[in-house]
Amino acid sequence: MMARGPRCFFYTVYMQMSFLEYLTEDNLIEFVIKERVKCTQKQNLNKDRVQHIEQAQTPAAAVQAMTPPRNLWRRLRRSSRHKIDRVEIKNKLSLRNTIYYDLKLYRNNMVIAPPYLQELMAFISRVQEMASDVSTWDFSSCIKVIAQFKEDDADGNAIYRPLTIYNSLEIKALISLASTYLTTAVDDYLHEEILSYRPLRLYHGKENYHTGGYDAIAGLRRFIEDHPGQKIYVAECDIQKFYDAINHEVVLDSFRRIAEQASIPAYHEVERILKLYLDSYSFHSNIMALNDSQEYWKEYERQHRGKIKGKCLFKWVSDDDFLRCYKDPAKLEFYKDKIGVPQGGALSCIISNVVLNEVDRRSVLVKEDPDRFFVRFGDDILLTHTDLQECTRLIDAYTRELERHLLPSHPFKPMDECKNGEKTTKEFWKRKSKAPFLWGPGEGNAFEWIGFVGYEVRYTGESRLRLSTLDKQFGSINKRYHSCILKDKPNNTRGYLSSNIRKVAGMNTSLSKFEQLDMNPYSIQQVKSLDRYRLTKIERLDAMLSARFAQEYTDTTANLVNRFVKHRDEPTSYYRRLMEIDSTLND
């Protein structure tokens, strides 16, 4: 029996189930709960998004119509409230309890089904019917493309990344549950060192563990400890715009092979959803065609206010780079409308894991090798080996296997071009693919630091934040600071001031995802610079708001600021958080 009611905290997959059997009432209710909780969260638009454009969320009205009003959600017991810190989880539990309580009363003929419950039951029936007969459905009819600013190029153009959403709740439910079903079904057949988009699993002796980028850093440290005094060589190979360049036929072939390995029952049922997902989108027709649309880019260009010399546009892989894989221009032209999967679509994550799992196993992971360390996060890989020739052979084999899967990689260039004597130049950090180099001190082909998933790791094992990641932390503080001074006449001045001051002051959670950041001179210097910047912003905010709201800025409200500023000579929040992370790491 499938778990029911409030105890069903996660989607449940039994691999004797086919996809249609998996589309149960419980799992569809769980999907609606997840989407409804998203709607309750206050989400600030990034500065690189146009204000009036709909955010990449499920239409709020459709979700709210099939869930009870917020003020009717059943309150959790006190014991449960104190055990759970995250508001998101509390909201999920509260909403889940409410829905199943009303459903129980209705099925026991104790009450008439409330309007929201009628809508919910109708939605579940529609999704189940759609899954049984998808031949009449066209996923492309509900696609919306959101442009997210990425960078300025050398020609003065503003380059954007396309995020794709499906604004039909029924189609989004099918895609989401198909992704969850496939993710669990094939997980045991993916190699261990794929760290991204994995369910809870056994990893290096840890049960029910959720892997992340930090595990790559832990693995690097273990590799250093296991090879004391030996030279270590490092190589990286980056795929050019993986999600925009993946071929649909390659995706389907890879899934058929792993579905056969995993013995997925009635695989054709979920494959139909996968095919509709792929057929609904291609980068050439859905994205590149928008570059010629002045109407689409009008609001984005207005946002830049004449700061760019060129245009706003999307970029794709060049034909020359594609031809390294396709060989024949006619073949490339034929496949152009069958290339690319939606960034932001739920199935795209499992697509990357399944396709690249094949590439890894056929190139680098052909046999066990204690002198090799290989890890993948998304489409980023890191390869180290104690032998230069073997490291070179493996990265060459990996590149060839990418081309066989019609995936172009960034070309390799001599790494000694990134050195000025013993000093590493900025070019090193800009390189996407890095040919094998010595991880250590010295001139020529030797570099002391390597970067991966937001970290930089020294050959001696110390870690620090990547420069781009550090800049994002500064930007986050600055963004919170400016969000506190936008409202001219708040209804509740004291509440407005106190809540926004806390936003700026309480930045100690910003390092929470960097679980492998240890205390060393490099990381300490970084966090102390963040703390100095943060305190400067708090003092400026104190002066600005006290002058602006002179009458309402009471002693009580001012003390909220002073309580944080007085810690100037004590370990400040970023530094405290670093000590906590380091203490956990050493334990």
Salt bridges, closest charged atoms under 4 A:
GLU25 OE2 - ARG4 NH2 3.36
GLU25 OE1 - ARG107 NH2 2.55
ASP26 OD2 - ARG4 NH1 3.54
GLU30 OE2 - ARG96 NH2 2.39
GLU35 OE2 - LYS38 NZ 3.53
GLU35 OE1 - LYS172 NZ 3.35
GLU88 OE1 - ARG86 NH2 2.75
GLU88 OE2 - LYS92 NZ 3.80
ASP153 OD2 - LYS315 NZ 3.19
GLU170 OE2 - ARG126 NH2 2.84
ASP187 OD1 - ARG198 NE 2.47
GLU193 OE2 - HIS204 NE2 2.97
GLU236 OE2 - LYS434 NZ 3.94
ASP238 OD2 - HIS410 NE2 3.45
ASP253 OD1 - ARG256 NH1 3.23
GLU271 OE2 - ARG256 NE 2.85
GLU295 OE2 - LYS298 NZ 3.47
GLU299 OE2 - ARG302 NH1 3.11
ASP319 OD1 - LYS336 NZ 3.33
ASP321 OD1 - ARG324 NH2 3.46
GLU333 OE1 - LYS336 NZ 3.90
ASP337 OD1 - HIS284 ND1 3.05
GLU358 OE2 - ARG257 NE 2.60
GLU358 OE2 - ARG362 NH2 3.85
GLU358 OE1 - HIS405 NE2 2.97
ASP360 OD2 - HIS191 NE2 2.75
ASP360 OD1 - ARG376 NH2 2.33
ASP369 OD2 - HIS385 NE2 2.71
ASP371 OD1 - HIS227 NE2 3.12
GLU390 OE2 - ARG393 NH2 2.77
GLU401 OE2 - ARG362 NH1 3.93
GLU401 OE1 - ARG404 NH2 2.76
GLU401 OE2 - HIS405 ND1 3.38
GLU403 OE2 - ARG324 NH1 3.69
GLU417 OE1 - ARG431 NH2 3.01
GLU427 OE2 - ARG431 NE 3.07
GLU448 OE1 - ARG458 NH2 2.98
GLU456 OE1 - ARG464 NE 2.55
GLU462 OE2 - ARG458 NH1 3.96
ASP488 OD1 - ARG548 NH2 3.08
ASP518 OD1 - ARG221 NH2 3.28
ASP531 OD1 - ARG534 NH1 3.94
GLU539 OE2 - ARG568 NH2 2.54
GLU570 OE1 - HIS567 ND1 2.87
GLU580 OE1 - ARG577 NH1 3.06
